[in-house]
Amino acid sequence: MNGFSHENPYGDDKVFDACGLFGMMDVTGKAFSGHDVVKAISNMEERGNGLGSGYAVYGCYPDYADCYAFHVMFTDPAARAAVEERLKPDFLLVHDEEVPHKPIAGLYNAPLIRRYFLQVNEAAPDRHLYDEAEFIIAKVMAINIAGLGAYIYSSGKNLGVFKGVGFPDQIAEYFDVASYSGYLWTAHNRFPTNTPGWWGGAHPFGLLDWTVVHNGEISSYGANRRFLEMHGYHCTMTTDTEAMTYASDFLMRRHKLPVEVAVKVMAAPLWEEIARMPDEEQALYRTLRQVYSKLLFTGPFTIIVAREGEMIGLADRLRLRPLVAATAGDRLYISSEEASIRLINPALERVWTPVGGEPVIGRLKEEARSKTQDL
């Protein structure tokens, strides 16, 4: 960590409390620009070291709202032809282009990044083997593990992920993040500890309409990854947060667990706590610990998980990483620091520190959800 000794005066080889998270949602579905989000996450610049930052925005592609927006990172530009050839039998291409960007001083080794707006080809040879979501996952994973030098890192509808190696303000300027609008935003400022700082390893991580940003260190990553790979997910981004993204999909979409139950798998109560619960509740938590033991995430963490119409904040049971939530009118904020929230909205109505293992959940109001789904 040469060059960052001012942030680490004790000379340790890691900074254990770093990485910055920020999430902002309008529960009425009203879109807003990324300007304040960039301002808030950039206010926590000391939580990163320039090796990764990124943004996810929901509702940013209204002209292609019925298409899957694949953001593809080409570490080898020559892989483009091979990727496009693989997409042809399975999807109908509506539009594609290089993701708009501009050169920024201090950003290096930027890969070619293109976005493809796609609809599922119902006549695809293996379409009958999967429902639509599983079809998308199968195709994303097939490309990501093919060794082509290409990675699909965002694959939802009306959702965009913009990330890379740099500080938050640099990545925001590179992709002109403030020019996009959406009703739900998450942002991340990275300080990698055990994993490399590279464009694909920056947060957010995405699959279908799921995105995750994370502060912490998952010591159970090996067990989590092996379990997920047994169920068709492949971790190719060399960062533990990717496993949390796939676990969210597995638990809440594939196994249809409510958020309130799924978080009790990822941040499970201790066995001694379970033993003190009423019998019925105890039976539930014992079952969750036994059935999903490999999806218990151990180690310090806070995460913001988002999907269409929903934003979820969660800290580990012992709250070894900071998380604060706030509301003002129709806006919900989740952040590593209260200062970043107050910077963009000093007139907050409620501010609180979530209990470890207990989720903060923001959901679109019913009328807003219907409107969003009809876009």
C-alpha positions as a LaTeX table, in Angstrom:
\begin{tabular}{lrrr}
\hline
Residue & $x$ (\AA) & $y$ (\AA) & $z$ (\AA) \\
\hline
Met1 & 0.00 & 0.00 & 0.00 \\
Asn2 & 2.84 & 2.35 & $-0.86$ \\
Gly3 & 1.60 & 5.86 & $-1.37$ \\
Phe4 & $-1.24$ & 5.48 & 1.13 \\
Ser5 & 0.68 & 5.56 & 4.41 \\
His6 & $-1.25$ & 8.68 & 5.45 \\
Glu7 & $-4.36$ & 6.48 & 5.59 \\
Asn8 & $-2.53$ & 3.71 & 7.41 \\
Pro9 & $-0.25$ & 5.29 & 10.03 \\
Tyr10 & 0.41 & 1.99 & 11.83 \\
Gly11 & 2.08 & 0.36 & 8.82 \\
Asp12 & $-0.37$ & $-2.58$ & 8.70 \\
Asp13 & $-0.53$ & $-4.54$ & 5.45 \\
Lys14 & $-4.31$ & $-4.08$ & 5.22 \\
Val15 & $-6.88$ & $-1.41$ & 5.94 \\
Phe16 & $-9.64$ & $-3.38$ & 7.60 \\
Asp17 & $-12.38$ & $-0.78$ & 7.84 \\
Ala18 & $-12.22$ & 0.61 & 4.31 \\
Cys19 & $-14.43$ & 0.49 & 1.19 \\
Gly20 & $-17.33$ & 2.89 & 0.93 \\
Leu21 & $-20.95$ & 2.02 & 0.08 \\
Phe22 & $-23.80$ & 4.26 & $-0.89$ \\
Gly23 & $-27.37$ & 3.53 & $-1.99$ \\
Met24 & $-30.23$ & 5.89 & $-2.78$ \\
Met25 & $-33.77$ & 4.98 & $-3.79$ \\
Asp26 & $-36.98$ & 6.87 & $-4.56$ \\
Val27 & $-39.79$ & 4.55 & $-3.48$ \\
Thr28 & $-42.27$ & 6.27 & $-5.81$ \\
Gly29 & $-40.16$ & 5.26 & $-8.81$ \\
Lys30 & $-39.23$ & 8.84 & $-9.67$ \\
Ala31 & $-35.99$ & 8.96 & $-11.64$ \\
Phe32 & $-33.15$ & 11.25 & $-10.58$ \\
Ser33 & $-29.69$ & 11.86 & $-12.00$ \\
Gly34 & $-26.48$ & 10.37 & $-10.68$ \\
His35 & $-25.11$ & 13.77 & $-9.65$ \\
Asp36 & $-25.83$ & 13.45 & $-5.93$ \\
Val37 & $-24.79$ & 9.79 & $-5.87$ \\
Val38 & $-21.38$ & 10.68 & $-7.31$ \\
Lys39 & $-21.07$ & 13.51 & $-4.78$ \\
Ala40 & $-21.93$ & 11.20 & $-1.86$ \\
Ile41 & $-19.58$ & 8.34 & $-2.73$ \\
Ser42 & $-16.76$ & 10.74 & $-3.65$ \\
Asn43 & $-17.07$ & 12.22 & $-0.17$ \\
Met44 & $-15.80$ & 8.86 & 1.11 \\
Glu45 & $-12.72$ & 8.86 & $-1.12$ \\
Glu46 & $-10.45$ & 7.99 & 1.81 \\
Arg47 & $-12.23$ & 4.64 & 2.00 \\
Gly48 & $-10.73$ & 3.67 & $-1.36$ \\
Asn49 & $-7.29$ & 3.65 & $-2.90$ \\
Gly50 & $-8.11$ & 4.19 & $-6.55$ \\
Leu51 & $-8.20$ & 0.48 & $-7.39$ \\
Gly52 & $-11.92$ & 0.28 & $-8.04$ \\
Ser53 & $-15.18$ & 2.19 & $-8.03$ \\
Gly54 & $-18.54$ & 1.83 & $-9.69$ \\
Tyr55 & $-22.23$ & 2.58 & $-9.97$ \\
Ala56 & $-25.43$ & 0.67 & $-10.67$ \\
Val57 & $-28.57$ & 2.46 & $-11.82$ \\
Tyr58 & $-32.07$ & 1.03 & $-12.24$ \\
Gly59 & $-34.40$ & 2.54 & $-14.82$ \\
Cys60 & $-31.62$ & 4.04 & $-16.95$ \\
Tyr61 & $-32.60$ & 2.50 & $-20.30$ \\
Pro62 & $-36.29$ & 3.39 & $-20.80$ \\
Asp63 & $-35.97$ & 3.16 & $-24.60$ \\
Tyr64 & $-34.89$ & $-0.48$ & $-24.28$ \\
Ala65 & $-36.77$ & $-1.40$ & $-21.11$ \\
Asp66 & $-37.96$ & $-4.74$ & $-22.49$ \\
Cys67 & $-34.42$ & $-5.81$ & $-23.47$ \\
Tyr68 & $-31.66$ & $-7.44$ & $-21.47$ \\
Ala69 & $-28.80$ & $-4.94$ & $-21.35$ \\
Phe70 & $-25.57$ & $-6.94$ & $-21.49$ \\
His71 & $-22.54$ & $-4.88$ & $-20.54$ \\
Val72 & $-19.53$ & $-6.78$ & $-21.85$ \\
Met73 & $-15.94$ & $-6.10$ & $-20.86$ \\
Phe74 & $-13.36$ & $-7.23$ & $-23.39$ \\
Thr75 & $-9.94$ & $-7.66$ & $-21.82$ \\
Asp76 & $-8.98$ & $-8.86$ & $-25.30$ \\
Pro77 & $-10.66$ & $-6.68$ & $-27.97$ \\
Ala78 & $-10.22$ & $-9.54$ & $-30.46$ \\
Ala79 & $-12.78$ & $-11.51$ & $-28.46$ \\
Arg80 & $-15.62$ & $-9.30$ & $-29.66$ \\
Ala81 & $-16.30$ & $-11.35$ & $-32.81$ \\
Ala82 & $-16.36$ & $-14.61$ & $-30.85$ \\
Val83 & $-18.76$ & $-13.22$ & $-28.23$ \\
Glu84 & $-21.13$ & $-11.80$ & $-30.83$ \\
Glu85 & $-21.09$ & $-15.11$ & $-32.70$ \\
Arg86 & $-22.08$ & $-16.91$ & $-29.48$ \\
Leu87 & $-24.92$ & $-14.48$ & $-28.85$ \\
Lys88 & $-26.46$ & $-14.81$ & $-32.32$ \\
Pro89 & $-28.32$ & $-18.14$ & $-31.95$ \\
Asp90 & $-29.76$ & $-17.28$ & $-28.53$ \\
Phe91 & $-30.77$ & $-13.63$ & $-28.79$ \\
Leu92 & $-32.33$ & $-11.09$ & $-31.10$ \\
Leu93 & $-30.11$ & $-8.03$ & $-31.23$ \\
Val94 & $-32.07$ & $-4.78$ & $-30.91$ \\
His95 & $-29.12$ & $-2.40$ & $-30.58$ \\
Asp96 & $-25.45$ & $-2.45$ & $-29.64$ \\
Glu97 & $-22.74$ & 0.15 & $-29.13$ \\
Glu98 & $-19.58$ & 0.90 & $-27.23$ \\
Val99 & $-20.44$ & 2.29 & $-23.81$ \\
Pro100 & $-19.86$ & 6.06 & $-24.11$ \\
His101 & $-16.80$ & 7.29 & $-22.27$ \\
Lys102 & $-14.06$ & 9.88 & $-22.45$ \\
Pro103 & $-10.34$ & 9.75 & $-21.64$ \\
Ile104 & $-9.54$ & 10.68 & $-18.04$ \\
Ala105 & $-6.09$ & 11.44 & $-16.65$ \\
Gly106 & $-5.02$ & 8.78 & $-14.18$ \\
Leu107 & $-7.14$ & 5.93 & $-15.58$ \\
Tyr108 & $-5.11$ & 3.14 & $-17.15$ \\
Asn109 & $-5.66$ & $-0.14$ & $-18.99$ \\
Ala110 & $-9.32$ & 0.55 & $-19.68$ \\
Pro111 & $-10.79$ & $-2.39$ & $-21.59$ \\
Leu112 & $-13.20$ & $-2.18$ & $-24.49$ \\
Ile113 & $-16.71$ & $-2.11$ & $-23.01$ \\
Arg114 & $-19.79$ & $-2.58$ & $-25.21$ \\
Arg115 & $-23.47$ & $-2.89$ & $-24.40$ \\
Tyr116 & $-25.91$ & $-5.14$ & $-26.20$ \\
Phe117 & $-29.68$ & $-4.73$ & $-25.92$ \\
Leu118 & $-31.08$ & $-8.19$ & $-26.48$ \\
Gln119 & $-34.31$ & $-10.14$ & $-26.50$ \\
Val120 & $-34.42$ & $-13.89$ & $-25.97$ \\
Asn121 & $-34.74$ & $-15.88$ & $-29.20$ \\
Glu122 & $-37.55$ & $-18.30$ & $-28.44$ \\
Ala123 & $-36.31$ & $-20.48$ & $-31.30$ \\
Ala124 & $-32.87$ & $-20.92$ & $-29.73$ \\
Pro125 & $-31.79$ & $-24.59$ & $-29.81$ \\
Asp126 & $-31.85$ & $-25.10$ & $-26.03$ \\
Arg127 & $-34.50$ & $-22.53$ & $-25.08$ \\
His128 & $-36.91$ & $-25.27$ & $-24.01$ \\
Leu129 & $-34.50$ & $-26.45$ & $-21.32$ \\
Tyr130 & $-34.73$ & $-23.31$ & $-19.18$ \\
Asp131 & $-37.10$ & $-20.67$ & $-17.97$ \\
Glu132 & $-36.08$ & $-17.20$ & $-19.13$ \\
Ala133 & $-33.98$ & $-16.25$ & $-16.11$ \\
Glu134 & $-32.09$ & $-19.54$ & $-16.09$ \\
Phe135 & $-31.55$ & $-19.19$ & $-19.85$ \\
Ile136 & $-29.88$ & $-15.80$ & $-19.30$ \\
Ile137 & $-27.70$ & $-17.18$ & $-16.49$ \\
Ala138 & $-26.61$ & $-20.16$ & $-18.60$ \\
Lys139 & $-25.57$ & $-17.92$ & $-21.49$ \\
Val140 & $-23.78$ & $-15.39$ & $-19.27$ \\
Met141 & $-21.85$ & $-18.10$ & $-17.46$ \\
Ala142 & $-20.93$ & $-19.89$ & $-20.70$ \\
Ile143 & $-19.26$ & $-16.76$ & $-22.08$ \\
Asn144 & $-17.59$ & $-15.82$ & $-18.81$ \\
Ile145 & $-15.91$ & $-19.23$ & $-18.38$ \\
Ala146 & $-14.98$ & $-19.69$ & $-22.05$ \\
Gly147 & $-11.58$ & $-18.06$ & $-21.73$ \\
Leu148 & $-12.31$ & $-15.63$ & $-24.54$ \\
Gly149 & $-11.03$ & $-12.54$ & $-22.76$ \\
Ala150 & $-14.58$ & $-11.24$ & $-22.31$ \\
Tyr151 & $-16.91$ & $-10.95$ & $-19.31$ \\
Ile152 & $-20.60$ & $-10.10$ & $-19.12$ \\
Tyr153 & $-20.81$ & $-8.19$ & $-15.85$ \\
Ser154 & $-24.29$ & $-6.64$ & $-16.13$ \\
Ser155 & $-27.25$ & $-8.52$ & $-17.60$ \\
Gly156 & $-30.51$ & $-7.07$ & $-16.29$ \\
Lys157 & $-33.37$ & $-5.20$ & $-17.89$ \\
Asn158 & $-33.36$ & $-1.40$ & $-17.67$ \\
Leu159 & $-30.22$ & $-1.65$ & $-15.53$ \\
Gly160 & $-26.70$ & $-0.44$ & $-16.12$ \\
Val161 & $-23.46$ & $-1.05$ & $-14.23$ \\
Phe162 & $-20.57$ & 1.36 & $-14.79$ \\
Lys163 & $-17.33$ & 0.46 & $-13.03$ \\
Gly164 & $-13.56$ & 0.38 & $-13.35$ \\
Val165 & $-10.20$ & 0.94 & $-11.72$ \\
Gly166 & $-10.13$ & 4.47 & $-10.37$ \\
Phe167 & $-11.55$ & 6.74 & $-7.70$ \\
Pro168 & $-15.33$ & 7.38 & $-7.72$ \\
Asp169 & $-15.07$ & 10.81 & $-9.33$ \\
Gln170 & $-12.78$ & 9.44 & $-12.04$ \\
Ile171 & $-15.09$ & 6.56 & $-12.95$ \\
Ala172 & $-18.08$ & 8.91 & $-12.86$ \\
Glu173 & $-16.36$ & 11.30 & $-15.24$ \\
Tyr174 & $-15.14$ & 8.49 & $-17.50$ \\
Phe175 & $-18.67$ & 7.13 & $-18.04$ \\
Asp176 & $-20.45$ & 10.48 & $-17.53$ \\
Val177 & $-22.47$ & 8.81 & $-14.78$ \\
Ala178 & $-24.31$ & 12.02 & $-13.87$ \\
Ser179 & $-25.97$ & 12.02 & $-17.29$ \\
Tyr180 & $-27.90$ & 8.83 & $-16.46$ \\
Ser181 & $-31.15$ & 8.83 & $-14.48$ \\
Gly182 & $-32.84$ & 6.11 & $-12.48$ \\
Tyr183 & $-35.02$ & 5.53 & $-9.42$ \\
Leu184 & $-32.44$ & 3.40 & $-7.57$ \\
Trp185 & $-28.68$ & 3.85 & $-7.42$ \\
Thr186 & $-25.86$ & 2.06 & $-5.63$ \\
Ala187 & $-22.22$ & 3.12 & $-5.58$ \\
His188 & $-18.92$ & 1.77 & $-4.33$ \\
Asn189 & $-15.41$ & 2.98 & $-3.51$ \\
Arg190 & $-13.00$ & 0.07 & $-3.24$ \\
Phe191 & $-9.97$ & $-0.70$ & $-1.09$ \\
Pro192 & $-9.09$ & $-4.26$ & $-2.15$ \\
Thr193 & $-7.40$ & $-6.44$ & 0.44 \\
Asn194 & $-7.13$ & $-10.05$ & $-0.74$ \\
Thr195 & $-8.14$ & $-9.70$ & $-4.38$ \\
Pro196 & $-6.66$ & $-7.79$ & $-7.31$ \\
Gly197 & $-7.69$ & $-4.35$ & $-8.41$ \\
Trp198 & $-8.85$ & $-4.81$ & $-12.00$ \\
Trp199 & $-11.75$ & $-3.48$ & $-14.08$ \\
Gly200 & $-13.86$ & $-6.61$ & $-13.77$ \\
Gly201 & $-13.21$ & $-6.88$ & $-10.03$ \\
Ala202 & $-14.58$ & $-3.43$ & $-9.25$ \\
His203 & $-18.05$ & $-3.25$ & $-7.66$ \\
Pro204 & $-21.01$ & $-3.45$ & $-8.27$ \\
Phe205 & $-21.31$ & $-7.08$ & $-9.32$ \\
Gly206 & $-24.41$ & $-8.01$ & $-11.28$ \\
Leu207 & $-26.46$ & $-10.91$ & $-12.58$ \\
Leu208 & $-29.95$ & $-10.54$ & $-14.05$ \\
Asp209 & $-31.44$ & $-7.60$ & $-12.11$ \\
Trp210 & $-29.28$ & $-8.23$ & $-9.02$ \\
Thr211 & $-26.39$ & $-5.96$ & $-8.07$ \\
Val212 & $-24.24$ & $-6.03$ & $-4.94$ \\
Val213 & $-21.73$ & $-3.64$ & $-3.40$ \\
His214 & $-19.74$ & $-4.83$ & $-0.40$ \\
Asn215 & $-17.37$ & $-3.64$ & 2.30 \\
Gly216 & $-15.54$ & $-6.39$ & 4.14 \\
Glu217 & $-13.82$ & $-9.70$ & 3.75 \\
Ile218 & $-15.57$ & $-13.05$ & 3.27 \\
Ser219 & $-13.52$ & $-15.78$ & 4.91 \\
Ser220 & $-16.04$ & $-18.44$ & 3.83 \\
Tyr221 & $-15.56$ & $-17.61$ & 0.13 \\
Gly222 & $-14.14$ & $-21.05$ & $-0.76$ \\
Ala223 & $-17.12$ & $-22.95$ & 0.64 \\
Asn224 & $-19.60$ & $-20.40$ & $-0.74$ \\
Arg225 & $-18.06$ & $-20.59$ & $-4.20$ \\
Arg226 & $-17.99$ & $-24.40$ & $-4.32$ \\
Phe227 & $-21.67$ & $-24.57$ & $-3.34$ \\
Leu228 & $-22.68$ & $-22.03$ & $-5.98$ \\
Glu229 & $-20.66$ & $-23.74$ & $-8.70$ \\
Met230 & $-22.53$ & $-26.97$ & $-7.92$ \\
His231 & $-25.69$ & $-25.05$ & $-8.88$ \\
Gly232 & $-24.54$ & $-23.57$ & $-12.18$ \\
Tyr233 & $-22.93$ & $-20.32$ & $-11.06$ \\
His234 & $-19.27$ & $-19.66$ & $-11.87$ \\
Cys235 & $-17.13$ & $-17.09$ & $-10.07$ \\
Thr236 & $-14.84$ & $-15.58$ & $-12.69$ \\
Met237 & $-14.18$ & $-12.07$ & $-11.33$ \\
Thr238 & $-11.73$ & $-13.14$ & $-8.56$ \\
Thr239 & $-13.60$ & $-11.19$ & $-5.89$ \\
Asp240 & $-15.63$ & $-12.60$ & $-2.99$ \\
Thr241 & $-18.50$ & $-10.18$ & $-3.60$ \\
Glu242 & $-19.39$ & $-12.03$ & $-6.78$ \\
Ala243 & $-20.43$ & $-15.02$ & $-4.64$ \\
Met244 & $-22.79$ & $-12.79$ & $-2.62$ \\
Thr245 & $-24.48$ & $-11.70$ & $-5.85$ \\
Tyr246 & $-25.08$ & $-15.27$ & $-6.99$ \\
Ala247 & $-26.20$ & $-16.32$ & $-3.50$ \\
Ser248 & $-28.82$ & $-13.55$ & $-3.56$ \\
Asp249 & $-30.17$ & $-14.88$ & $-6.85$ \\
Phe250 & $-30.08$ & $-18.49$ & $-5.65$ \\
Leu251 & $-31.89$ & $-17.84$ & $-2.38$ \\
Met252 & $-34.41$ & $-15.18$ & $-3.36$ \\
Arg253 & $-35.22$ & $-15.90$ & $-7.00$ \\
Arg254 & $-34.50$ & $-19.58$ & $-7.47$ \\
His255 & $-35.58$ & $-20.77$ & $-4.02$ \\
Lys256 & $-38.08$ & $-17.94$ & $-3.54$ \\
Leu257 & $-37.06$ & $-17.13$ & 0.04 \\
Pro258 & $-38.36$ & $-13.77$ & 1.30 \\
Val259 & $-35.65$ & $-11.19$ & 1.91 \\
Glu260 & $-36.26$ & $-11.40$ & 5.65 \\
Val261 & $-35.49$ & $-15.15$ & 5.55 \\
Ala262 & $-32.65$ & $-15.06$ & 3.01 \\
Val263 & $-30.63$ & $-12.65$ & 5.16 \\
Lys264 & $-30.87$ & $-15.15$ & 8.04 \\
Val265 & $-28.96$ & $-17.56$ & 5.81 \\
Met266 & $-26.23$ & $-15.08$ & 4.81 \\
Ala267 & $-25.92$ & $-13.50$ & 8.29 \\
Ala268 & $-27.15$ & $-16.40$ & 10.38 \\
Pro269 & $-27.81$ & $-16.27$ & 14.13 \\
Leu270 & $-25.35$ & $-18.15$ & 16.31 \\
Trp271 & $-26.39$ & $-21.64$ & 17.40 \\
Glu272 & $-26.57$ & $-20.46$ & 21.02 \\
Glu273 & $-29.00$ & $-17.72$ & 19.94 \\
Ile274 & $-31.12$ & $-20.25$ & 18.08 \\
Ala275 & $-31.27$ & $-22.44$ & 21.18 \\
Arg276 & $-32.95$ & $-19.60$ & 23.10 \\
Met277 & $-35.67$ & $-19.01$ & 20.48 \\
Pro278 & $-39.29$ & $-20.21$ & 20.77 \\
Asp279 & $-39.74$ & $-23.74$ & 19.40 \\
Glu280 & $-41.33$ & $-22.79$ & 16.07 \\
Glu281 & $-38.76$ & $-20.10$ & 15.34 \\
Gln282 & $-35.97$ & $-22.38$ & 16.48 \\
Ala283 & $-37.10$ & $-25.07$ & 14.03 \\
Leu284 & $-36.99$ & $-22.58$ & 11.15 \\
Tyr285 & $-33.49$ & $-21.34$ & 11.93 \\
Arg286 & $-32.12$ & $-24.83$ & 12.52 \\
Thr287 & $-33.47$ & $-25.85$ & 9.12 \\
Leu288 & $-31.94$ & $-22.81$ & 7.41 \\
Arg289 & $-28.54$ & $-23.45$ & 9.01 \\
Gln290 & $-28.63$ & $-27.10$ & 7.92 \\
Val291 & $-29.98$ & $-26.71$ & 4.39 \\
Tyr292 & $-27.99$ & $-23.61$ & 3.45 \\
Ser293 & $-24.89$ & $-24.05$ & 5.62 \\
Lys294 & $-22.57$ & $-23.34$ & 2.68 \\
Leu295 & $-24.20$ & $-19.96$ & 2.04 \\
Leu296 & $-23.45$ & $-18.62$ & 5.49 \\
Phe297 & $-21.06$ & $-15.71$ & 4.92 \\
Thr298 & $-18.47$ & $-15.50$ & 7.66 \\
Gly299 & $-16.19$ & $-12.57$ & 8.26 \\
Pro300 & $-16.89$ & $-8.85$ & 8.54 \\
Phe301 & $-19.18$ & $-7.35$ & 5.92 \\
Thr302 & $-21.78$ & $-4.81$ & 5.02 \\
Ile303 & $-23.58$ & $-5.05$ & 1.70 \\
Ile304 & $-26.20$ & $-3.27$ & $-0.33$ \\
Val305 & $-28.13$ & $-5.70$ & $-2.49$ \\
Ala306 & $-30.44$ & $-4.26$ & $-5.13$ \\
Arg307 & $-32.88$ & $-5.68$ & $-7.64$ \\
Glu308 & $-35.76$ & $-4.29$ & $-9.64$ \\
Gly309 & $-37.93$ & $-2.33$ & $-7.21$ \\
Glu310 & $-35.94$ & $-3.13$ & $-4.08$ \\
Met311 & $-32.83$ & $-2.05$ & $-2.15$ \\
Ile312 & $-31.52$ & $-4.03$ & 0.84 \\
Gly313 & $-28.83$ & $-3.03$ & 3.32 \\
Leu314 & $-27.29$ & $-5.68$ & 5.60 \\
Ala315 & $-24.43$ & $-5.82$ & 8.11 \\
Asp316 & $-22.87$ & $-8.96$ & 9.58 \\
Arg317 & $-24.14$ & $-10.17$ & 12.95 \\
Leu318 & $-21.36$ & $-8.46$ & 14.90 \\
Arg319 & $-21.49$ & $-5.22$ & 12.91 \\
Leu320 & $-17.78$ & $-5.27$ & 12.13 \\
Arg321 & $-18.33$ & $-2.88$ & 9.24 \\
Pro322 & $-20.26$ & 0.42 & 9.40 \\
Leu323 & $-23.73$ & 0.93 & 7.96 \\
Val324 & $-26.19$ & 3.79 & 8.45 \\
Ala325 & $-29.66$ & 4.32 & 6.99 \\
Ala326 & $-31.80$ & 7.42 & 6.63 \\
Thr327 & $-35.08$ & 8.59 & 5.11 \\
Ala328 & $-36.38$ & 11.90 & 3.83 \\
Gly329 & $-39.73$ & 12.06 & 2.06 \\
Asp330 & $-39.81$ & 9.33 & $-0.58$ \\
Arg331 & $-36.06$ & 8.75 & $-0.46$ \\
Leu332 & $-34.20$ & 5.96 & 1.34 \\
Tyr333 & $-30.45$ & 6.26 & 1.86 \\
Ile334 & $-27.98$ & 3.57 & 2.91 \\
Ser335 & $-24.33$ & 4.45 & 3.41 \\
Ser336 & $-21.07$ & 3.64 & 5.14 \\
Glu337 & $-21.12$ & 7.14 & 6.64 \\
Glu338 & $-23.87$ & 9.48 & 7.75 \\
Ala339 & $-21.82$ & 12.46 & 6.53 \\
Ser340 & $-22.26$ & 11.41 & 2.90 \\
Ile341 & $-26.03$ & 11.31 & 3.26 \\
Arg342 & $-26.21$ & 14.69 & 4.99 \\
Leu343 & $-23.93$ & 16.18 & 2.34 \\
Ile344 & $-26.63$ & 15.71 & $-0.30$ \\
Asn345 & $-29.66$ & 16.05 & 1.99 \\
Pro346 & $-29.21$ & 17.83 & 5.33 \\
Ala347 & $-32.97$ & 17.73 & 6.04 \\
Leu348 & $-33.29$ & 14.07 & 7.00 \\
Glu349 & $-36.39$ & 12.87 & 8.82 \\
Arg350 & $-34.91$ & 9.72 & 10.35 \\
Val351 & $-31.38$ & 8.41 & 10.75 \\
Trp352 & $-30.52$ & 5.07 & 12.35 \\
Thr353 & $-27.84$ & 2.42 & 12.70 \\
Pro354 & $-29.23$ & $-0.95$ & 11.59 \\
Val355 & $-28.85$ & $-3.90$ & 13.93 \\
Gly356 & $-26.35$ & $-6.51$ & 12.70 \\
Gly357 & $-28.11$ & $-9.26$ & 10.75 \\
Glu358 & $-31.32$ & $-7.22$ & 10.40 \\
Pro359 & $-31.97$ & $-5.87$ & 6.89 \\
Val360 & $-32.95$ & $-2.37$ & 5.88 \\
Ile361 & $-35.42$ & $-2.85$ & 3.02 \\
Gly362 & $-36.65$ & $-0.24$ & 0.58 \\
Arg363 & $-39.38$ & $-1.22$ & $-1.86$ \\
Leu364 & $-41.22$ & 0.61 & $-4.59$ \\
Lys365 & $-44.75$ & 1.52 & $-3.62$ \\
Glu366 & $-47.29$ & $-0.69$ & $-5.39$ \\
Glu367 & $-48.43$ & 1.96 & $-7.86$ \\
Ala368 & $-44.80$ & 2.80 & $-8.67$ \\
Arg369 & $-43.94$ & $-0.89$ & $-9.13$ \\
Ser370 & $-46.74$ & $-1.32$ & $-11.65$ \\
Lys371 & $-45.65$ & 1.78 & $-13.53$ \\
Thr372 & $-42.03$ & 0.60 & $-13.61$ \\
Gln373 & $-42.99$ & $-2.85$ & $-14.89$ \\
Asp374 & $-45.08$ & $-1.27$ & $-17.64$ \\
Leu375 & $-42.21$ & 0.84 & $-19.00$ \\
\hline
\end{tabular}
